[in-house]
Structure formats: C-alpha cells, structure tokens
Amino acid sequence: AGFRGNVPDIEVAARETISLTTKLTEILAAHSAENARVAADPPAGAVPPAEREGEAQGRPDQGGVFADPET
C-alpha cells in the first residue's frame, strides 16, 4: 500500500485520501455516540506504519520525511 508516482500525483492522492478520511469520520460520528473529534483521534500510542518504517530505515529530517541514511 502507498503512493507511487510524481510529486504532483502523490499530492493529489494524499488530498483525496484526507478528504475521504474526513468524510468517513463525519459519517461515523453522525451514526455513533462519538463526535468527529474523538472519532478522528487515533488510539493512544498509535504510530502510522510509514513512520515506523522510516524510523527503521533512516532518520527523520526537519520536514518529518525520513532521509536515506546513506545521504
């Protein structure tokens, strides 16, 4: 899973993913006792898989992107 392609293509895919996640969170909140803020919060201690992989492969740069340890 993930995005591949040129930067503009990845940006479009990321915006679409965020938009869909927001819509799904709103639907979930509307049909449950949770509000959108609580429904959108990840479980405590949850770390996105990409961050775990990045930490294993290199170090984070200042922008939050994991840099290649060879560079």
Residue frames as qw, qx, qy, qz and C-alpha x, y, z in Angstrom:
[[0.000, 0.889, 0.457, 0.000, 0.00, 0.00, 0.00],
 [0.348, -0.572, 0.057, 0.741, 1.06, 3.55, -0.51],
 [0.442, 0.857, 0.084, -0.250, 1.55, 6.09, -3.25],
 [0.620, -0.147, 0.452, 0.624, 3.91, 5.96, -6.19],
 [0.422, 0.747, 0.395, 0.327, 4.49, 8.47, -8.93],
 [0.314, 0.448, -0.049, 0.835, 5.49, 12.05, -9.45],
 [0.124, -0.150, -0.528, 0.827, 5.15, 14.53, -6.61],
 [0.395, -0.002, -0.070, -0.916, 2.02, 16.23, -8.06],
 [0.649, -0.127, -0.656, -0.363, 0.34, 12.83, -8.46],
 [0.465, -0.180, -0.749, 0.436, 1.17, 11.90, -4.88],
 [0.062, 0.057, 0.312, -0.946, -0.12, 15.26, -3.62],
 [0.561, -0.085, -0.326, -0.756, -3.46, 14.69, -5.39],
 [0.667, -0.159, -0.726, -0.054, -3.72, 11.17, -3.98],
 [0.307, -0.112, -0.639, 0.696, -2.88, 12.44, -0.48],
 [0.274, -0.005, 0.110, -0.955, -5.52, 15.19, -0.67],
 [0.662, -0.116, -0.500, -0.546, -8.12, 12.67, -1.86],
 [0.577, -0.135, -0.764, 0.255, -7.19, 10.30, 0.97],
 [0.089, -0.084, -0.489, 0.864, -7.52, 13.07, 3.56],
 [0.447, -0.042, -0.145, -0.882, -10.86, 14.15, 2.09],
 [0.696, -0.140, -0.636, -0.303, -12.24, 10.60, 2.15],
 [0.442, -0.114, -0.728, 0.511, -10.97, 10.04, 5.69],
 [0.122, 0.023, 0.290, -0.949, -12.69, 13.24, 6.83],
 [0.597, -0.076, -0.329, -0.728, -15.97, 12.26, 5.16],
 [0.676, -0.129, -0.725, -0.025, -15.87, 8.75, 6.64],
 [0.263, -0.070, -0.630, 0.727, -15.11, 10.17, 10.09],
 [0.329, -0.019, 0.090, -0.940, -18.09, 12.53, 9.80],
 [0.696, -0.105, -0.519, -0.486, -20.36, 9.65, 8.76],
 [0.570, -0.105, -0.754, 0.309, -19.11, 7.50, 11.64],
 [0.064, -0.040, -0.472, 0.878, -19.63, 10.37, 14.08],
 [0.474, -0.074, -0.149, -0.865, -23.16, 11.01, 12.78],
 [0.802, -0.118, -0.465, -0.356, -24.14, 7.37, 13.33],
 [0.671, -0.136, -0.615, 0.392, -22.44, 6.80, 16.67],
 [0.443, -0.844, -0.275, 0.124, -22.25, 8.40, 20.08],
 [0.606, -0.294, 0.103, 0.732, -18.77, 9.75, 19.27],
 [0.240, 0.908, 0.044, -0.341, -18.19, 13.23, 17.94],
 [0.739, 0.646, -0.113, 0.155, -15.96, 13.83, 14.92],
 [0.008, 0.815, -0.523, 0.250, -13.00, 15.00, 17.04],
 [0.635, -0.385, 0.641, -0.194, -12.96, 11.86, 19.16],
 [0.906, 0.300, 0.292, -0.058, -13.65, 9.59, 16.20],
 [0.582, 0.767, -0.227, 0.147, -10.72, 11.11, 14.30],
 [0.272, -0.755, 0.574, -0.162, -8.23, 10.64, 17.15],
 [0.687, 0.247, -0.684, -0.008, -6.02, 7.56, 16.73],
 [0.832, -0.488, -0.260, 0.037, -5.75, 5.16, 19.67],
 [0.336, -0.880, 0.335, 0.010, -3.19, 6.21, 22.26],
 [0.547, -0.471, 0.641, 0.263, 0.32, 5.19, 21.23],
 [0.773, 0.474, 0.408, 0.104, -0.64, 4.51, 17.61],
 [0.162, -0.619, 0.429, 0.638, 2.09, 5.35, 15.12],
 [0.734, 0.570, -0.063, -0.363, 1.40, 5.32, 11.38],
 [0.936, 0.006, 0.266, 0.230, 3.19, 2.40, 9.66],
 [0.577, 0.715, -0.043, 0.393, 5.12, 4.74, 7.36],
 [0.182, -0.862, 0.353, -0.315, 6.70, 6.44, 10.37],
 [0.824, -0.396, 0.405, -0.002, 7.69, 3.09, 11.91],
 [0.868, 0.341, 0.194, 0.304, 9.23, 2.00, 8.59],
 [0.312, 0.859, -0.140, 0.381, 11.02, 5.33, 8.22],
 [0.465, -0.771, 0.393, -0.186, 12.48, 5.08, 11.70],
 [0.900, -0.156, 0.385, 0.131, 13.77, 1.61, 10.91],
 [0.760, 0.471, 0.226, 0.386, 15.31, 2.74, 7.61],
 [0.416, 0.469, -0.046, 0.778, 16.76, 6.12, 8.45],
 [0.230, -0.363, -0.455, 0.780, 16.34, 9.27, 10.41],
 [0.175, 0.848, 0.501, -0.006, 13.68, 11.96, 10.23],
 [0.365, 0.256, 0.065, 0.892, 14.68, 15.20, 8.59],
 [0.032, 0.158, 0.343, -0.925, 13.28, 18.55, 9.67],
 [0.470, 0.014, -0.297, -0.831, 10.19, 18.18, 7.46],
 [0.732, -0.080, 0.493, -0.464, 9.14, 14.90, 9.04],
 [0.870, 0.409, -0.227, -0.159, 10.26, 12.91, 5.99],
 [0.804, -0.444, 0.350, 0.182, 12.72, 10.15, 6.72],
 [0.299, 0.810, -0.457, -0.214, 16.02, 10.71, 4.99],
 [0.931, 0.219, -0.272, 0.104, 18.16, 7.98, 3.49],
 [0.668, -0.692, 0.169, 0.215, 20.93, 7.16, 5.99],
 [0.770, 0.112, 0.284, 0.560, 23.39, 6.91, 3.07],
 [0.302, 0.742, 0.191, 0.568, 22.99, 10.60, 2.20]]
